[in-house]
Amino acid sequence: MNKVGEIIAIGGGGFGRNPNNPIIERYIVDQSEKEKPNVLFIPTASAENRFYTVSYYTAFTQLNCTPVHLDFFARTPRLDSLINKQDIIYVGGGNTKSMLAVWREWKLDKLLLKAYNRGAILCGVSAGAICWFEKGVTDSWASNLNVMDCMGFVEGCCCPHYDGEKDRRPSVAKFITDKKIDSCLAADDGAALHYKNGKMHTAVTFYEGAGAYKVSMKNGEVHHENINSIYIG
């Protein structure tokens, strides 16, 4: 099997909240084998919020990389040539369902899979974390949290903001109890799941006390297993 790229799925936090202290962003850039990697930000899920994009440049221009971004709601560039140049692709948070619908219309999902298969690092926060998994726990609907199908580059279901939003933990427990999902990988704000070659490599935490967990049913009860992590905060 050919070696695929890496996935770093961030539960919450990062440059969207603190662009002047790019801790997890530095970790991501450091994973690249390139001396000065090309980094692409895709802010589709936030409806291409301008302030978010400015925060991206504030964070990544502090690091040894070449940052660019992709908008779909201006004149869209040639996607294949843009994606082919990128060493790291960072997807922002927002509405996962709407984001994936736009991407599929433009066939970006297929280009991202090609990038992954040639060894690119794919990463992101919230919507940009869950999109890489088979399924994700999303607040794309205003009424309640739901489990939705995502792109399936790695196995399982992912839930971000596990400690940051009060509905996350009880909703995951209910989805497992109701057998909507067998298990869920949950990441607190300030925690990330780092995959190498399609397998969990480590969790990474950059907020004090943040964690990542595998949540599943054991002996009739919802059980949390801590995922081993390294602290970089």
N, C-alpha and C positions, 0 to 999 in steps of 0.2 A: 504494500500500500504506500502510495506517495505521501510524503509529509504534507499536511495541510497547515494553514496559518494558525494564529492564536485568536482567542476571544476573551475580552475582558469586560465583564458585565457589571456595571456599577449600580448599587441599590439606590443611591441618592447622594446628593452633595456634588462637590467638584466645582468647576469654574462657573457654573450657572449661579452658584451662591457666593463664591469667593474667588473671583478671577485673579486677584493679586497674590494668591497663595496656591499655586498649581501643584499640589502634592501628588495626587493620583495621576495627573497628566504627565508629570515628570517620570513617574514609574512606567507609564505606557510608552513614552518616547524611548526610555532606556531599554525596553524589550526589543526594539528594532535592531537588526544587524547593521543597518545603514548608519553611517557616521552622522549624516544630516537627513533624516527621513522626510519624505513628503507626507503631509497630514491633510486629510480632507474632512471638513465638518459638514454634516447633512442635517439641517434644522427643519426638515419637513414637518415633523410632529408638532412643533410649536407654531405652525403656520408661518414659518420663516421670520420669527420675531427678531427685529433689528437689534434690540438691546442684547439679546442672547448671542447673536453673531459678533457683536462688538466685544462682549465678554470673552468669547472664544479667542479672538485675536489678542486681547489683553493677556490672557493666560499663555497661549502657545507662542507668542513672540518673545516670551521670557526664556523659552526652551530652545535647544539646538535642533530646529526643524524648519521646514518650509510649509507654513499653513495656507490653505485655500479653503473656500467653501462652495457648496452647490445649492443654488436656488432653482426650484421648479416653477415658481410663479412670476419670474421674470423670463427673459428669453433664455431657454435652456441650452447649455453647451452640448457638444457631442459627447455623449456619456461614455462610450467605450474608450475613447482616447483619454478622457479625464480619469476614469477609474483605473485604467491600466498603469498610470503613472504613480499611483498612490501606494505608499508603504503602510500607512495607518489610516483607517477610516473610522471616524468618531460620529456616532449618531446621537442627536439630542433628544431630550424628553418631550412629552406632550401626548397627543392622541395617537395611539398605536394603530388602531383600525384605519383611521383616515390616512395615516402615513403609508401603510402597506398597500392601500388601494391606489394611491398615486404612484408608488414605486412599481407596482405590477403593470399599470397602464404604460409606463415608460420602459418596462422590462429591466428596471434597475436591480430587482431581486436576482435575476439571472447573472448580471454583471458582478454583483457582490459575491455570489457563489463562486464565480470564476476567480475573483480576487482572492478569496479564501483558499481555493484549491491551488493557487500559485504561491501561497505563503504570506499573504498580507495579514496584518493585525486588525481585527474588527473589534470595535469597542463602542461604549456608549452608556448612557445613564437612563434609568427608568424605561420609557419606550425603547430607547436605544440599547437597553440591556436585554429586555425580554424578546426582542424581535428575532434574535439568533436561535432561540430555542424552538422545540416542537410546539410548545404552548406557553402562554403567559397569562398572569393575573393582571387585568387591566381596568383602569377607570375611564376607558373611552366612552362608556355610557354614563350619563349623569346620574341615573337612578341608583345604581349599585355596581359593585365589582363583579366582573365576569372572567371566565376562562376563555381565551380565544386561541385559535390556531395561528401560529407564527411561521417563520421560514424553515425551521427544522435543520439548521446547520449542526446543532448539537442536540442531544437527547434530553427529554424531560420537560418539566414545567418550571418557570421561574417567576418569583414574586419580588418586586423591588419595594422600597420604603417600608420594610417589614416592621420596624419600630417607629417609623416617622409618621404614619397615618393610622389612626385608631381602628379602622375597619379591616386592616390587612390581616392581622393575626387571626381574628375570629372567622373571617371569610375563608382563609386557607383551611382552617380546621373543618369548616362546614363542607368545603369542596371535597376534602378527603373523606370525611364521614359519609357524605352522600355518594361517594364513589365516582364523582366527576373526574377526579384525578387520583392516581395511586400514591403519588408523593409530590413534593414541591421543594425546589431549591429556593430558599428565602434569604435575601440580603438586606440588612439594615441600611439606613442612611450612613454613609461613611464606610461601607464595606463593598467589596467587589469579588466576583468569582472569576478566576483566571484559568482558562482552558488552554492546554497545549496538545496539539495533534488529536483533537476531538475528545480528550479526557480531562477531568478536573486535575489541575496542577496544584493550586493552592487558593485559599481565600486571602485577600489583601484588605487590611483595615487602615483607615486614615483618620478616623474619629476615635477618641478614647472611648472604650467600652462597646464599640460596634462589633457585630458578629455576623456570621453566615451559617446557615443551618440546612440540613436535610430533614424535611418534615414528612412523616409517614405514620401509618397506623401500626401499632404494635400492641398485641394482647388486648385489643379492643379499645385502645386509647391512642389519641394523637400524641406522637413522640417527636421530640426535637433532638437531633444529633448535631453537635457542633462540628463544623468543617474546620480543619486545622488552618490557621491563618498566620500571616506575617504582618506585623504592625509597622507602618511606614510614616506615621504621623509625627 
